[in-house]
């Protein structure tokens, strides 16, 4: 299956109640052949309006940080969220919603087949790396799961709330770039 076929299937998803309030499904953007995949938690207001992940101030900051290390969503990264529809008022996704939506992400990962998965923020890291993973303590660590390298870093929205976290996130992206190069990935 190709990614655009999966997206067409996902576009009509009504598995959980979030389908009632969404304006758009936010499936993902970027290079479909990328070796690095970035995964956030769920769309916010701007994402829901535009149908794209990580837009607005958070998206701008993310693009700026990854750009420091020659990475971009057009060139060498694919960006998606765990949930494809926005939770009302940006509340945390419920476990039941996460469980119902994760199959879309699993199938996206299977098709894109990234070598490095970067979990952005606590919720994505705890769902995809491990329930005890603490972004504040373990950001920038790499853990091999099922033949892929997983790491966690700060969500740009968290950096906008506390700019002191920005140097830590930049250092995480430096490590991601170095790890990709060390593993001979196609950037
Ligand atoms: S959040 Fe996921 S499972 Fe729920 S309706 Fe949207 S695409 Fe379907």
Backbone and ligand atoms as CSV (ligand in chain L), in Angstrom:
chain,resi,resn,atom,element,x,y,z
A,1,UNK,N,N,0.828,-1.206,0.000
A,1,UNK,CA,C,0.000,0.000,0.000
A,1,UNK,C,C,0.865,1.260,0.000
A,2,UNK,N,N,0.396,2.306,-0.687
A,2,UNK,CA,C,1.104,3.579,-0.696
A,2,UNK,C,C,0.507,4.498,0.372
A,3,UNK,N,N,1.307,5.513,0.733
A,3,UNK,CA,C,0.879,6.415,1.796
A,3,UNK,C,C,-0.397,7.194,1.427
A,4,UNK,N,N,-0.513,7.603,0.158
A,4,UNK,CA,C,-1.718,8.366,-0.205
A,4,UNK,C,C,-2.981,7.496,-0.155
A,5,UNK,N,N,-2.821,6.184,-0.353
A,5,UNK,CA,C,-3.985,5.278,-0.222
A,5,UNK,C,C,-4.397,5.183,1.249
A,6,UNK,N,N,-3.390,5.095,2.126
A,6,UNK,CA,C,-3.693,5.043,3.564
A,6,UNK,C,C,-4.350,6.344,4.008
A,7,UNK,N,N,-3.856,7.464,3.488
A,7,UNK,CA,C,-4.436,8.767,3.849
A,7,UNK,C,C,-5.906,8.828,3.417
A,8,UNK,N,N,-6.202,8.355,2.229
A,8,UNK,CA,C,-7.604,8.375,1.756
A,8,UNK,C,C,-8.491,7.548,2.677
A,9,UNK,N,N,-7.966,6.415,3.131
A,9,UNK,CA,C,-8.733,5.562,4.051
A,9,UNK,C,C,-8.960,6.298,5.379
A,10,UNK,N,N,-7.884,6.922,5.869
A,10,UNK,CA,C,-7.939,7.615,7.164
A,10,UNK,C,C,-8.891,8.811,7.112
A,11,UNK,N,N,-8.976,9.463,5.947
A,11,UNK,CA,C,-9.802,10.665,5.810
A,11,UNK,C,C,-11.261,10.456,6.208
A,12,UNK,N,N,-11.736,9.231,6.146
A,12,UNK,CA,C,-13.146,9.002,6.510
A,12,UNK,C,C,-13.283,8.317,7.871
A,13,UNK,N,N,-12.193,8.316,8.661
A,13,UNK,CA,C,-12.234,7.596,9.944
A,13,UNK,C,C,-13.224,8.223,10.926
A,14,UNK,N,N,-14.042,7.373,11.521
A,14,UNK,CA,C,-14.982,7.821,12.558
A,14,UNK,C,C,-14.921,6.863,13.754
A,15,UNK,N,N,-13.702,6.376,14.033
A,15,UNK,CA,C,-13.569,5.380,15.099
A,15,UNK,C,C,-13.772,5.944,16.493
A,16,UNK,N,N,-13.453,7.230,16.678
A,16,UNK,CA,C,-13.642,7.787,18.028
A,16,UNK,C,C,-14.400,9.109,17.933
A,17,UNK,N,N,-14.763,9.629,19.091
A,17,UNK,CA,C,-15.639,10.811,19.120
A,17,UNK,C,C,-14.973,12.078,18.576
A,18,UNK,N,N,-13.650,12.060,18.418
A,18,UNK,CA,C,-12.968,13.263,17.929
A,18,UNK,C,C,-13.356,13.597,16.490
A,19,UNK,N,N,-13.928,12.635,15.799
A,19,UNK,CA,C,-14.366,12.901,14.413
A,19,UNK,C,C,-15.493,13.932,14.407
A,20,UNK,N,N,-16.229,14.051,15.514
A,20,UNK,CA,C,-17.390,14.959,15.551
A,20,UNK,C,C,-16.966,16.425,15.539
A,21,UNK,N,N,-15.834,16.725,16.180
A,21,UNK,CA,C,-15.453,18.138,16.329
A,21,UNK,C,C,-14.323,18.571,15.398
A,22,UNK,N,N,-13.749,17.637,14.646
A,22,UNK,CA,C,-12.607,18.029,13.810
A,22,UNK,C,C,-13.048,18.868,12.609
A,23,UNK,N,N,-12.145,19.756,12.184
A,23,UNK,CA,C,-12.331,20.436,10.897
A,23,UNK,C,C,-11.608,19.680,9.797
A,24,UNK,N,N,-10.443,19.155,10.153
A,24,UNK,CA,C,-9.641,18.401,9.189
A,24,UNK,C,C,-8.939,17.252,9.883
A,25,UNK,N,N,-8.756,16.175,9.160
A,25,UNK,CA,C,-7.833,15.123,9.584
A,25,UNK,C,C,-6.429,15.665,9.346
A,26,UNK,N,N,-5.548,15.465,10.311
A,26,UNK,CA,C,-4.150,15.892,10.148
A,26,UNK,C,C,-3.316,14.621,10.033
A,27,UNK,N,N,-3.081,14.203,8.805
A,27,UNK,CA,C,-2.477,12.890,8.569
A,27,UNK,C,C,-0.963,12.928,8.710
A,28,UNK,N,N,-0.314,13.876,8.033
A,28,UNK,CA,C,1.146,13.968,8.099
A,28,UNK,C,C,1.679,14.693,6.882
A,29,UNK,N,N,2.911,15.190,6.994
A,29,UNK,CA,C,3.553,15.864,5.861
A,29,UNK,C,C,5.037,15.515,5.850
A,30,UNK,N,N,5.655,15.748,4.718
A,30,UNK,CA,C,7.107,15.591,4.636
A,30,UNK,C,C,7.512,14.603,3.577
A,31,UNK,N,N,8.782,14.258,3.643
A,31,UNK,CA,C,9.346,13.321,2.678
A,31,UNK,C,C,8.934,11.899,3.051
A,32,UNK,N,N,8.175,11.276,2.186
A,32,UNK,CA,C,7.652,9.930,2.478
A,32,UNK,C,C,8.746,8.870,2.498
A,33,UNK,N,N,9.926,9.220,1.975
A,33,UNK,CA,C,11.052,8.272,1.993
A,33,UNK,C,C,12.075,8.620,3.072
A,34,UNK,N,N,11.689,9.514,3.984
A,34,UNK,CA,C,12.650,9.976,4.993
A,34,UNK,C,C,13.074,8.847,5.928
A,35,UNK,N,N,14.319,8.928,6.372
A,35,UNK,CA,C,14.802,7.973,7.380
A,35,UNK,C,C,14.514,8.456,8.797
A,36,UNK,N,N,14.083,9.715,8.924
A,36,UNK,CA,C,13.750,10.260,10.246
A,36,UNK,C,C,12.269,10.633,10.248
A,37,UNK,N,N,11.554,10.150,11.256
A,37,UNK,CA,C,10.130,10.483,11.385
A,37,UNK,C,C,9.923,11.139,12.748
A,38,UNK,N,N,9.226,12.237,12.744
A,38,UNK,CA,C,8.940,12.974,13.979
A,38,UNK,C,C,7.458,12.761,14.317
A,39,UNK,N,N,7.188,12.421,15.563
A,39,UNK,CA,C,5.799,12.128,15.941
A,39,UNK,C,C,5.407,12.935,17.180
A,40,UNK,N,N,4.387,13.762,17.018
A,40,UNK,CA,C,3.849,14.524,18.142
A,40,UNK,C,C,2.610,13.847,18.695
A,41,UNK,N,N,1.907,14.585,19.563
A,41,UNK,CA,C,0.794,13.915,20.244
A,41,UNK,C,C,-0.528,14.014,19.472
A,42,UNK,N,N,-0.927,15.229,19.115
A,42,UNK,CA,C,-2.227,15.411,18.456
A,42,UNK,C,C,-2.273,16.806,17.854
A,43,UNK,N,N,-3.142,17.026,16.876
A,43,UNK,CA,C,-3.232,18.369,16.295
A,43,UNK,C,C,-3.763,19.385,17.306
A,44,UNK,N,N,-3.295,20.620,17.164
A,44,UNK,CA,C,-3.853,21.731,17.932
A,44,UNK,C,C,-4.817,22.512,17.047
A,45,UNK,N,N,-5.153,23.710,17.497
A,45,UNK,CA,C,-6.164,24.502,16.774
A,45,UNK,C,C,-5.728,24.852,15.343
A,46,UNK,N,N,-4.502,25.371,15.202
A,46,UNK,CA,C,-4.024,25.765,13.861
A,46,UNK,C,C,-3.910,24.551,12.946
A,47,UNK,N,N,-3.436,23.437,13.532
A,47,UNK,CA,C,-3.263,22.213,12.746
A,47,UNK,C,C,-4.615,21.723,12.246
A,48,UNK,N,N,-5.596,21.765,13.127
A,48,UNK,CA,C,-6.951,21.316,12.774
A,48,UNK,C,C,-7.535,22.192,11.660
A,49,UNK,N,N,-7.258,23.493,11.718
A,49,UNK,CA,C,-7.792,24.404,10.695
A,49,UNK,C,C,-7.100,24.201,9.353
A,50,UNK,N,N,-5.776,23.923,9.411
A,50,UNK,CA,C,-5.004,23.854,8.154
A,50,UNK,C,C,-4.794,22.431,7.644
A,51,UNK,N,N,-5.060,21.432,8.495
A,51,UNK,CA,C,-4.872,20.035,8.076
A,51,UNK,C,C,-3.414,19.628,7.977
A,52,UNK,N,N,-2.538,20.375,8.669
A,52,UNK,CA,C,-1.099,20.090,8.628
A,52,UNK,C,C,-0.561,20.016,10.051
A,53,UNK,N,N,0.376,19.098,10.312
A,53,UNK,CA,C,0.938,19.045,11.659
A,53,UNK,C,C,1.974,20.149,11.892
A,54,UNK,N,N,2.087,20.570,13.119
A,54,UNK,CA,C,3.112,21.536,13.539
A,54,UNK,C,C,3.135,22.770,12.637
A,55,UNK,N,N,2.058,23.564,12.718
A,55,UNK,CA,C,2.031,24.860,12.050
A,55,UNK,C,C,1.931,25.934,13.149
A,56,UNK,N,N,1.754,27.194,12.786
A,56,UNK,CA,C,1.693,28.258,13.779
A,56,UNK,C,C,3.054,28.466,14.432
A,57,UNK,N,N,3.049,29.030,15.619
A,57,UNK,CA,C,4.312,29.388,16.291
A,57,UNK,C,C,5.145,28.154,16.626
A,58,UNK,N,N,4.463,27.087,17.049
A,58,UNK,CA,C,5.179,25.841,17.375
A,58,UNK,C,C,5.883,25.284,16.149
A,59,UNK,N,N,5.160,25.283,15.025
A,59,UNK,CA,C,5.729,24.737,13.798
A,59,UNK,C,C,6.911,25.554,13.317
A,60,UNK,N,N,6.792,26.877,13.470
A,60,UNK,CA,C,7.875,27.770,13.040
A,60,UNK,C,C,9.133,27.496,13.879
A,61,UNK,N,N,8.909,27.348,15.182
A,61,UNK,CA,C,10.053,27.067,16.061
A,61,UNK,C,C,10.672,25.712,15.727
A,62,UNK,N,N,9.823,24.723,15.494
A,62,UNK,CA,C,10.341,23.399,15.140
A,62,UNK,C,C,11.185,23.476,13.864
A,63,UNK,N,N,10.647,24.132,12.839
A,63,UNK,CA,C,11.383,24.244,11.571
A,63,UNK,C,C,12.717,24.967,11.771
A,64,UNK,N,N,12.693,25.976,12.634
A,64,UNK,CA,C,13.928,26.729,12.902
A,64,UNK,C,C,14.959,25.817,13.583
A,65,UNK,N,N,14.509,25.027,14.564
A,65,UNK,CA,C,15.451,24.176,15.312
A,65,UNK,C,C,16.020,23.063,14.437
A,66,UNK,N,N,15.158,22.391,13.673
A,66,UNK,CA,C,15.684,21.289,12.855
A,66,UNK,C,C,16.535,21.836,11.708
A,67,UNK,N,N,16.182,23.061,11.261
A,67,UNK,CA,C,16.951,23.698,10.194
A,67,UNK,C,C,18.389,23.983,10.609
A,68,UNK,N,N,18.612,24.191,11.911
A,68,UNK,CA,C,19.984,24.414,12.417
A,68,UNK,C,C,20.891,23.243,12.066
A,69,UNK,N,N,20.289,22.071,11.896
A,69,UNK,CA,C,21.092,20.865,11.638
A,69,UNK,C,C,20.823,20.293,10.237
A,70,UNK,N,N,20.387,21.168,9.343
A,70,UNK,CA,C,20.210,20.759,7.943
A,70,UNK,C,C,19.042,19.814,7.728
A,71,UNK,N,N,18.073,19.850,8.634
A,71,UNK,CA,C,16.913,18.962,8.501
A,71,UNK,C,C,15.687,19.811,8.136
A,72,UNK,N,N,14.797,19.245,7.347
A,72,UNK,CA,C,13.566,19.971,7.022
A,72,UNK,C,C,12.480,18.993,6.616
A,73,UNK,N,N,11.230,19.434,6.812
A,73,UNK,CA,C,10.098,18.563,6.479
A,73,UNK,C,C,9.972,18.372,4.969
A,74,UNK,N,N,10.563,19.261,4.175
A,74,UNK,CA,C,10.491,19.091,2.717
A,74,UNK,C,C,11.543,18.099,2.233
A,75,UNK,N,N,12.645,18.009,2.984
A,75,UNK,CA,C,13.808,17.298,2.467
A,75,UNK,C,C,14.030,15.924,3.104
A,76,UNK,N,N,14.118,15.892,4.425
A,76,UNK,CA,C,14.605,14.652,5.043
A,76,UNK,C,C,13.857,14.222,6.302
A,77,UNK,N,N,12.670,14.758,6.532
A,77,UNK,CA,C,11.889,14.362,7.720
A,77,UNK,C,C,10.433,14.176,7.308
A,78,UNK,N,N,9.787,13.190,7.914
A,78,UNK,CA,C,8.333,13.071,7.782
A,78,UNK,C,C,7.743,13.377,9.158
A,79,UNK,N,N,6.670,14.168,9.193
A,79,UNK,CA,C,6.087,14.626,10.458
A,79,UNK,C,C,4.631,14.184,10.563
A,80,UNK,N,N,4.306,13.571,11.699
A,80,UNK,CA,C,2.912,13.151,11.928
A,80,UNK,C,C,2.603,13.277,13.420
A,81,UNK,N,N,1.375,12.994,13.754
A,81,UNK,CA,C,0.970,12.932,15.158
A,81,UNK,C,C,0.417,11.549,15.464
A,82,UNK,N,N,0.365,11.223,16.750
A,82,UNK,CA,C,-0.248,9.950,17.157
A,82,UNK,C,C,-1.735,9.953,16.840
A,83,UNK,N,N,-2.393,11.063,17.174
A,83,UNK,CA,C,-3.816,11.192,16.862
A,83,UNK,C,C,-3.987,12.068,15.636
A,84,UNK,N,N,-4.931,11.742,14.820
A,84,UNK,CA,C,-5.111,12.482,13.573
A,84,UNK,C,C,-6.183,13.570,13.689
A,85,UNK,N,N,-6.920,13.608,14.796
A,85,UNK,CA,C,-7.951,14.633,14.988
A,85,UNK,C,C,-7.671,15.390,16.289
A,86,UNK,N,N,-8.079,16.646,16.314
A,86,UNK,CA,C,-7.786,17.496,17.460
A,86,UNK,C,C,-8.685,17.192,18.660
A,87,UNK,N,N,-8.097,16.950,19.833
A,87,UNK,CA,C,-8.928,16.852,21.041
A,87,UNK,C,C,-9.446,18.255,21.400
A,88,UNK,N,N,-10.714,18.403,21.771
A,88,UNK,CA,C,-11.273,19.721,22.078
A,88,UNK,C,C,-10.441,20.452,23.123
A,89,UNK,N,N,-10.270,21.737,22.899
A,89,UNK,CA,C,-9.509,22.617,23.808
A,89,UNK,C,C,-8.098,22.088,24.083
A,90,UNK,N,N,-7.570,21.330,23.157
A,90,UNK,CA,C,-6.197,20.791,23.272
A,90,UNK,C,C,-5.982,19.951,24.531
A,91,UNK,N,N,-7.036,19.317,25.032
A,91,UNK,CA,C,-6.845,18.438,26.191
A,91,UNK,C,C,-5.980,17.249,25.783
A,92,UNK,N,N,-5.405,16.551,26.794
A,92,UNK,CA,C,-4.614,15.359,26.482
A,92,UNK,C,C,-5.521,14.320,25.813
A,93,UNK,N,N,-4.995,13.603,24.831
A,93,UNK,CA,C,-5.806,12.525,24.242
A,93,UNK,C,C,-6.109,11.459,25.292
A,94,UNK,N,N,-7.341,10.962,25.286
A,94,UNK,CA,C,-7.709,9.896,26.229
A,94,UNK,C,C,-7.018,8.599,25.797
A,95,UNK,N,N,-6.709,7.705,26.751
A,95,UNK,CA,C,-6.107,6.420,26.373
A,95,UNK,C,C,-6.953,5.681,25.341
A,96,UNK,N,N,-8.282,5.759,25.465
A,96,UNK,CA,C,-9.128,5.036,24.507
A,96,UNK,C,C,-8.954,5.623,23.096
A,97,UNK,N,N,-8.819,6.945,23.002
A,97,UNK,CA,C,-8.611,7.584,21.689
A,97,UNK,C,C,-7.241,7.185,21.123
A,98,UNK,N,N,-6.250,7.171,22.014
A,98,UNK,CA,C,-4.903,6.772,21.555
A,98,UNK,C,C,-4.938,5.353,20.999
A,99,UNK,N,N,-5.628,4.470,21.727
A,99,UNK,CA,C,-5.654,3.063,21.300
A,99,UNK,C,C,-6.416,2.872,19.989
A,100,UNK,N,N,-7.459,3.694,19.787
A,100,UNK,CA,C,-8.235,3.562,18.558
A,100,UNK,C,C,-7.498,4.145,17.354
A,101,UNK,N,N,-6.669,5.164,17.604
A,101,UNK,CA,C,-6.013,5.857,16.490
A,101,UNK,C,C,-4.645,5.279,16.139
A,102,UNK,N,N,-4.040,4.550,17.060
A,102,UNK,CA,C,-2.636,4.162,16.868
A,102,UNK,C,C,-2.420,3.300,15.618
A,103,UNK,N,N,-3.475,2.598,15.210
A,103,UNK,CA,C,-3.297,1.746,14.027
A,103,UNK,C,C,-2.929,2.563,12.789
A,104,UNK,N,N,-3.473,3.788,12.685
A,104,UNK,CA,C,-3.115,4.640,11.527
A,104,UNK,C,C,-1.627,4.949,11.554
A,105,UNK,N,N,-1.140,5.286,12.756
A,105,UNK,CA,C,0.286,5.613,12.876
A,105,UNK,C,C,1.151,4.384,12.613
A,106,UNK,N,N,0.743,3.252,13.168
A,106,UNK,CA,C,1.519,2.016,12.951
A,106,UNK,C,C,1.654,1.725,11.457
A,107,UNK,N,N,0.559,1.935,10.731
A,107,UNK,CA,C,0.594,1.651,9.279
A,107,UNK,C,C,1.426,2.694,8.539
A,108,UNK,N,N,1.372,3.949,9.021
A,108,UNK,CA,C,2.237,4.992,8.432
A,108,UNK,C,C,3.711,4.615,8.618
A,109,UNK,N,N,4.055,4.191,9.832
A,109,UNK,CA,C,5.447,3.835,10.127
A,109,UNK,C,C,5.886,2.661,9.248
A,110,UNK,N,N,4.991,1.704,9.099
A,110,UNK,CA,C,5.304,0.527,8.277
A,110,UNK,C,C,5.621,0.941,6.828
A,111,UNK,N,N,4.844,1.878,6.283
A,111,UNK,CA,C,5.053,2.298,4.888
A,111,UNK,C,C,6.298,3.172,4.751
A,112,UNK,N,N,6.449,4.137,5.641
A,112,UNK,CA,C,7.593,5.074,5.545
A,112,UNK,C,C,8.891,4.367,5.922
A,113,UNK,N,N,8.802,3.466,6.883
A,113,UNK,CA,C,9.942,2.661,7.328
A,113,UNK,C,C,11.139,3.518,7.768
A,114,UNK,N,N,10.918,4.452,8.708
A,114,UNK,CA,C,12.024,5.299,9.162
A,114,UNK,C,C,13.002,4.511,10.027
A,115,UNK,N,N,14.250,4.976,10.053
A,115,UNK,CA,C,15.252,4.317,10.908
A,115,UNK,C,C,15.310,4.978,12.286
A,116,UNK,N,N,14.959,6.280,12.329
A,116,UNK,CA,C,14.945,7.011,13.605
A,116,UNK,C,C,13.555,7.608,13.802
A,117,UNK,N,N,12.993,7.394,14.992
A,117,UNK,CA,C,11.698,7.990,15.319
A,117,UNK,C,C,11.897,8.953,16.488
A,118,UNK,N,N,11.538,10.207,16.276
A,118,UNK,CA,C,11.697,11.236,17.305
A,118,UNK,C,C,10.318,11.530,17.897
A,119,UNK,N,N,10.140,11.176,19.155
A,119,UNK,CA,C,8.861,11.438,19.835
A,119,UNK,C,C,8.939,12.826,20.447
A,120,UNK,N,N,8.001,13.675,20.070
A,120,UNK,CA,C,8.041,15.061,20.514
A,120,UNK,C,C,7.001,15.243,21.627
A,121,UNK,N,N,7.511,15.426,22.845
A,121,UNK,CA,C,6.618,15.622,23.990
A,121,UNK,C,C,6.339,14.338,24.751
A,122,UNK,N,N,5.856,14.539,25.978
A,122,UNK,CA,C,5.650,13.439,26.925
A,122,UNK,C,C,4.690,12.368,26.425
A,123,UNK,N,N,3.564,12.784,25.891
A,123,UNK,CA,C,2.523,11.799,25.565
A,123,UNK,C,C,2.979,10.863,24.460
A,124,UNK,N,N,3.591,11.416,23.414
A,124,UNK,CA,C,4.093,10.556,22.324
A,124,UNK,C,C,5.219,9.661,22.836
A,125,UNK,N,N,6.120,10.217,23.647
A,125,UNK,CA,C,7.263,9.425,24.130
A,125,UNK,C,C,6.784,8.280,25.020
A,126,UNK,N,N,5.798,8.555,25.882
A,126,UNK,CA,C,5.348,7.496,26.791
A,126,UNK,C,C,4.535,6.431,26.068
A,127,UNK,N,N,3.890,6.803,24.999
A,127,UNK,CA,C,3.126,5.804,24.248
A,127,UNK,C,C,4.050,4.959,23.365
A,128,UNK,N,N,5.055,5.612,22.757
A,128,UNK,CA,C,5.845,4.915,21.735
A,128,UNK,C,C,7.165,4.354,22.263
A,129,UNK,N,N,7.713,4.959,23.308
A,129,UNK,CA,C,8.994,4.454,23.841
A,129,UNK,C,C,8.745,3.608,25.088
A,130,UNK,N,N,8.030,4.140,26.032
A,130,UNK,CA,C,7.760,3.388,27.259
A,130,UNK,C,C,6.999,4.258,28.237
A,131,UNK,N,N,6.124,3.641,29.027
A,131,UNK,CA,C,5.229,4.441,29.869
A,131,UNK,C,C,5.973,5.205,30.965
A,132,UNK,N,N,7.222,4.795,31.251
A,132,UNK,CA,C,7.985,5.500,32.285
A,132,UNK,C,C,8.981,6.507,31.705
A,133,UNK,N,N,8.972,6.677,30.383
A,133,UNK,CA,C,9.948,7.585,29.763
A,133,UNK,C,C,9.670,9.025,30.200
A,134,UNK,N,N,10.707,9.687,30.717
A,134,UNK,CA,C,10.549,11.069,31.184
A,134,UNK,C,C,11.342,11.990,30.254
A,135,UNK,N,N,10.624,12.793,29.476
A,135,UNK,CA,C,11.284,13.670,28.502
A,135,UNK,C,C,12.254,14.615,29.211
A,136,UNK,N,N,11.863,15.120,30.375
A,136,UNK,CA,C,12.715,16.100,31.060
A,136,UNK,C,C,14.055,15.494,31.482
A,137,UNK,N,N,14.072,14.174,31.745
A,137,UNK,CA,C,15.324,13.531,32.177
A,137,UNK,C,C,15.998,12.757,31.053
A,138,UNK,N,N,15.195,12.170,30.164
A,138,UNK,CA,C,15.777,11.230,29.196
A,138,UNK,C,C,15.817,11.762,27.759
A,139,UNK,N,N,15.467,13.050,27.581
A,139,UNK,CA,C,15.496,13.593,26.212
A,139,UNK,C,C,16.897,13.402,25.621
A,140,UNK,N,N,16.910,13.067,24.343
A,140,UNK,CA,C,18.201,12.889,23.669
A,140,UNK,C,C,18.804,11.499,23.809
A,141,UNK,N,N,18.192,10.639,24.652
A,141,UNK,CA,C,18.669,9.240,24.737
A,141,UNK,C,C,18.074,8.448,23.570
A,142,UNK,N,N,18.809,7.479,23.080
A,142,UNK,CA,C,18.293,6.630,21.984
A,142,UNK,C,C,18.052,5.218,22.511
A,143,UNK,N,N,16.912,4.658,22.126
A,143,UNK,CA,C,16.535,3.320,22.569
A,143,UNK,C,C,16.122,2.526,21.332
A,144,UNK,N,N,16.694,1.337,21.176
A,144,UNK,CA,C,16.331,0.539,19.997
A,144,UNK,C,C,15.080,-0.280,20.297
A,145,UNK,N,N,14.092,-0.145,19.443
A,145,UNK,CA,C,12.855,-0.912,19.575
A,145,UNK,C,C,12.502,-1.444,18.191
A,146,UNK,N,N,12.429,-2.748,18.082
A,146,UNK,CA,C,12.001,-3.369,16.823
A,146,UNK,C,C,12.828,-2.953,15.618
A,147,UNK,N,N,14.129,-2.780,15.817
A,147,UNK,CA,C,15.000,-2.451,14.686
A,147,UNK,C,C,15.042,-0.968,14.326
A,148,UNK,N,N,14.353,-0.129,15.107
A,148,UNK,CA,C,14.430,1.319,14.869
A,148,UNK,C,C,14.978,1.995,16.126
A,149,UNK,N,N,15.604,3.169,15.930
A,149,UNK,CA,C,16.085,3.951,17.065
A,149,UNK,C,C,15.021,4.981,17.429
A,150,UNK,N,N,14.609,4.971,18.698
A,150,UNK,CA,C,13.616,5.930,19.186
A,150,UNK,C,C,14.311,6.914,20.131
A,151,UNK,N,N,13.883,8.167,20.056
A,151,UNK,CA,C,14.342,9.143,21.037
A,151,UNK,C,C,13.192,10.095,21.354
A,152,UNK,N,N,13.344,10.842,22.437
A,152,UNK,CA,C,12.305,11.797,22.833
A,152,UNK,C,C,12.915,13.178,23.006
A,153,UNK,N,N,12.139,14.196,22.696
A,153,UNK,CA,C,12.618,15.567,22.917
A,153,UNK,C,C,11.449,16.460,23.322
A,154,UNK,N,N,11.771,17.702,23.658
A,154,UNK,CA,C,10.744,18.649,24.098
A,154,UNK,C,C,9.808,19.034,22.946
A,155,UNK,N,N,8.545,19.198,23.282
A,155,UNK,CA,C,7.566,19.702,22.314
A,155,UNK,C,C,7.828,21.206,22.139
A,156,UNK,N,N,7.797,21.720,20.892
A,156,UNK,CA,C,8.033,23.158,20.728
A,156,UNK,C,C,7.064,24.030,21.524
A,157,UNK,N,N,5.839,23.533,21.746
A,157,UNK,CA,C,4.899,24.324,22.553
A,157,UNK,C,C,5.410,24.465,23.984
A,158,UNK,N,N,6.079,23.418,24.487
A,158,UNK,CA,C,6.650,23.471,25.845
A,158,UNK,C,C,7.820,24.452,25.876
A,159,UNK,N,N,8.535,24.547,24.759
A,159,UNK,CA,C,9.651,25.497,24.696
A,159,UNK,C,C,9.118,26.928,24.648
A,160,UNK,N,N,8.012,27.111,23.929
A,160,UNK,CA,C,7.429,28.458,23.876
A,160,UNK,C,C,6.936,28.882,25.271
A,161,UNK,N,N,6.539,27.886,26.081
A,161,UNK,CA,C,6.109,28.213,27.451
A,161,UNK,C,C,7.307,28.461,28.361
A,162,UNK,N,N,8.432,27.815,28.072
A,162,UNK,CA,C,9.637,27.976,28.892
A,162,UNK,C,C,10.863,27.930,27.975
A,163,UNK,N,N,11.314,29.085,27.586
A,163,UNK,CA,C,12.380,29.203,26.584
A,163,UNK,C,C,13.700,28.582,27.086
A,164,UNK,N,N,13.814,28.392,28.407
A,164,UNK,CA,C,15.036,27.772,28.953
A,164,UNK,C,C,15.232,26.355,28.437
A,165,UNK,N,N,14.164,25.743,27.920
A,165,UNK,CA,C,14.290,24.370,27.394
A,165,UNK,C,C,14.859,24.333,25.976
A,166,UNK,N,N,14.953,25.480,25.334
A,166,UNK,CA,C,15.376,25.485,23.927
A,166,UNK,C,C,16.790,24.922,23.722
A,167,UNK,N,N,17.790,25.308,24.553
A,167,UNK,CA,C,19.136,24.738,24.338
A,167,UNK,C,C,19.144,23.214,24.456
A,168,UNK,N,N,18.308,22.659,25.350
A,168,UNK,CA,C,18.253,21.191,25.495
A,168,UNK,C,C,17.694,20.561,24.209
A,169,UNK,N,N,16.640,21.180,23.683
A,169,UNK,CA,C,16.029,20.634,22.456
A,169,UNK,C,C,16.998,20.745,21.278
A,170,UNK,N,N,17.694,21.858,21.196
A,170,UNK,CA,C,18.676,22.013,20.106
A,170,UNK,C,C,19.759,20.947,20.215
A,171,UNK,N,N,20.179,20.678,21.448
A,171,UNK,CA,C,21.212,19.649,21.632
A,171,UNK,C,C,20.664,18.268,21.234
A,172,UNK,N,N,19.378,18.026,21.501
A,172,UNK,CA,C,18.760,16.754,21.076
A,172,UNK,C,C,18.813,16.632,19.555
A,173,UNK,N,N,18.489,17.733,18.848
A,173,UNK,CA,C,18.497,17.678,17.384
A,173,UNK,C,C,19.910,17.512,16.834
A,174,UNK,N,N,20.902,18.065,17.553
A,174,UNK,CA,C,22.301,17.836,17.145
A,174,UNK,C,C,22.613,16.344,17.244
A,175,UNK,N,N,22.179,15.719,18.348
A,175,UNK,CA,C,22.430,14.273,18.534
A,175,UNK,C,C,21.698,13.455,17.473
A,176,UNK,N,N,20.494,13.882,17.131
A,176,UNK,CA,C,19.718,13.148,16.107
A,176,UNK,C,C,20.453,13.204,14.774
A,177,UNK,N,N,20.945,14.376,14.420
A,177,UNK,CA,C,21.705,14.522,13.169
A,177,UNK,C,C,22.966,13.635,13.213
A,178,UNK,N,N,23.688,13.682,14.325
A,178,UNK,CA,C,24.926,12.905,14.432
A,178,UNK,C,C,24.638,11.403,14.391
A,179,UNK,N,N,23.562,10.995,15.056
A,179,UNK,CA,C,23.206,9.571,15.064
A,179,UNK,C,C,22.825,9.113,13.664
A,180,UNK,N,N,22.105,9.964,12.946
A,180,UNK,CA,C,21.725,9.625,11.563
A,180,UNK,C,C,22.981,9.460,10.712
A,181,UNK,N,N,23.918,10.364,10.860
A,181,UNK,CA,C,25.154,10.288,10.052
A,181,UNK,C,C,25.959,9.047,10.421
A,182,UNK,N,N,26.051,8.786,11.740
A,182,UNK,CA,C,26.821,7.627,12.202
A,182,UNK,C,C,26.240,6.309,11.649
A,183,UNK,N,N,24.929,6.293,11.468
A,183,UNK,CA,C,24.268,5.089,10.971
A,183,UNK,C,C,24.143,5.075,9.442
A,184,UNK,N,N,24.797,6.048,8.804
A,184,UNK,CA,C,24.827,6.079,7.342
A,184,UNK,C,C,23.470,6.353,6.704
A,185,UNK,N,N,22.603,7.099,7.416
A,185,UNK,CA,C,21.265,7.334,6.859
A,185,UNK,C,C,21.306,8.364,5.728
A,186,UNK,N,N,20.309,8.278,4.878
A,186,UNK,CA,C,20.228,9.139,3.716
A,186,UNK,C,C,19.608,10.470,4.124
A,187,UNK,N,N,20.429,11.519,4.194
A,187,UNK,CA,C,19.905,12.844,4.570
A,187,UNK,C,C,19.940,13.768,3.359
L,1,LIG,S1,S,-8.642,10.597,16.217
L,1,LIG,FE1,FE,-7.990,8.858,14.971
L,1,LIG,S2,S,-9.386,7.201,15.530
L,1,LIG,FE2,FE,-10.335,9.125,16.194
L,1,LIG,S3,S,-11.651,9.701,14.459
L,1,LIG,FE3,FE,-9.676,10.745,14.221
L,1,LIG,S4,S,-8.488,9.404,12.866
L,1,LIG,FE4,FE,-10.180,8.198,13.682
